[in-house]
């Protein structure tokens, strides 16, 4: 789910000003989808859901402490450690590479 924050791409932050309208948030989310398609060589990635500008979904479902998950067909298929200090983006990349055939990049938290 995209809630308007910064996103990481190839270990470089893609930064936008916090959107003040739903239209601006959707434009930023569309940029994320375009980047994802480029990374996936044109294949369709997972669906992206955009929270309303009042962040109602974020407030309803935020997880503190944070955790990294992969959900496939409505089932949790990967659950990372409790964050922000006990999860590993390297482990998530390895999981994605093993299960979805993409080579994992270097970097990230470990």
Backbone torsions as a table, in degrees:
resi	resn	phi	psi	omega
1	UNK	NA	136.8	178.6
2	UNK	-101.1	124.8	-178.2
3	UNK	-116.8	14.2	173.7
4	UNK	100.5	-2.5	-179.5
5	UNK	-82.8	-178.6	178.3
6	UNK	-72.5	156.3	177.1
7	UNK	-125.9	153.7	179.1
8	UNK	-103.7	139.4	177.8
9	UNK	-138.2	120.7	-179.0
10	UNK	49.6	43.9	177.9
11	UNK	62.7	18.3	174.2
12	UNK	-121.1	134.0	-178.0
13	UNK	-75.3	136.5	170.1
14	UNK	-102.2	114.0	-172.9
15	UNK	-113.3	138.0	174.8
16	UNK	-129.4	152.9	169.5
17	UNK	-65.3	147.1	178.7
18	UNK	-57.4	121.0	-178.3
19	UNK	-65.7	145.5	179.7
20	UNK	-107.0	-7.2	178.4
21	UNK	-132.3	157.0	176.7
22	UNK	-62.5	-38.2	179.9
23	UNK	-60.1	-42.4	178.6
24	UNK	-65.8	-40.2	179.4
25	UNK	-63.5	-40.9	179.1
26	UNK	-65.8	-39.7	177.0
27	UNK	-59.5	-43.8	179.3
28	UNK	-65.3	-41.9	177.8
29	UNK	-62.0	-39.2	177.0
30	UNK	-63.2	-36.2	174.3
31	UNK	-61.5	-41.1	178.6
32	UNK	-63.9	-40.1	177.9
33	UNK	-64.4	-43.2	179.1
34	UNK	-62.2	-43.1	178.7
35	UNK	-62.7	-43.2	-179.4
36	UNK	-61.6	-43.8	179.2
37	UNK	-62.3	-37.4	177.0
38	UNK	-63.0	-43.9	179.7
39	UNK	-66.4	-30.9	-179.0
40	UNK	-93.3	13.5	178.8
41	UNK	54.4	43.0	175.8
42	UNK	87.0	-11.4	178.6
43	UNK	-69.3	155.5	178.3
44	UNK	-76.0	130.3	177.1
45	UNK	-91.8	-170.3	178.9
46	UNK	-67.0	157.6	178.5
47	UNK	-65.6	150.4	178.2
48	UNK	-117.8	128.5	179.4
49	UNK	-111.3	132.4	-178.5
50	UNK	-105.1	125.7	178.0
51	UNK	-70.7	151.0	174.3
52	UNK	-65.3	162.9	-173.9
53	UNK	-64.7	-19.8	177.8
54	UNK	-83.5	-1.2	177.4
55	UNK	60.3	31.8	-178.1
56	UNK	-60.3	-42.7	-179.6
57	UNK	-67.0	-39.6	178.1
58	UNK	-60.0	-47.7	-179.8
59	UNK	-62.6	-38.0	-177.6
60	UNK	-72.4	-32.2	-171.3
61	UNK	-122.1	6.6	-177.5
62	UNK	-60.6	148.0	-178.6
63	UNK	-118.6	115.1	175.1
64	UNK	-127.5	118.1	2.8
65	UNK	-72.1	158.3	-176.8
66	UNK	-76.4	160.4	-179.5
67	UNK	-152.0	147.8	178.1
68	UNK	-96.6	129.6	179.8
69	UNK	-130.4	153.4	166.2
70	UNK	-121.6	125.1	179.8
71	UNK	-114.4	126.5	-178.9
72	UNK	-129.9	126.1	-179.6
73	UNK	52.2	39.6	176.5
74	UNK	78.1	5.8	-179.5
75	UNK	-120.1	141.6	175.7
76	UNK	-74.9	117.9	-179.3
77	UNK	-108.7	-10.9	174.7
78	UNK	-147.4	132.3	176.1
79	UNK	-132.2	116.0	179.5
80	UNK	-80.5	177.3	177.9
81	UNK	-70.6	167.1	179.6
82	UNK	-68.7	128.3	-178.1
83	UNK	-97.2	175.0	6.2
84	UNK	-87.5	-2.4	-172.7
85	UNK	-100.0	-14.4	-175.2
86	UNK	-119.9	29.2	170.8
87	UNK	-121.6	159.4	-173.1
88	UNK	-131.9	114.9	174.8
89	UNK	-67.4	-28.3	176.7
90	UNK	-64.3	-41.4	178.0
91	UNK	-65.9	-38.8	177.7
92	UNK	-64.4	-44.4	177.5
93	UNK	-59.2	-43.0	179.3
94	UNK	-62.8	-42.1	177.4
95	UNK	-60.1	-48.4	-179.1
96	UNK	-62.1	-41.6	179.1
97	UNK	-63.3	-43.6	-178.7
98	UNK	-66.5	-40.0	-173.6
99	UNK	-94.9	-19.8	-175.6
100	UNK	-125.9	6.5	170.9
101	UNK	75.6	12.0	177.0
102	UNK	-98.7	137.9	174.4
103	UNK	-71.0	132.8	178.9
104	UNK	-77.3	142.7	175.6
105	UNK	-81.8	177.5	177.2
106	UNK	-94.1	164.2	174.2
107	UNK	98.6	-172.0	-178.9
108	UNK	90.6	179.5	178.3
109	UNK	-75.1	153.5	176.8
110	UNK	-133.4	NA	NA
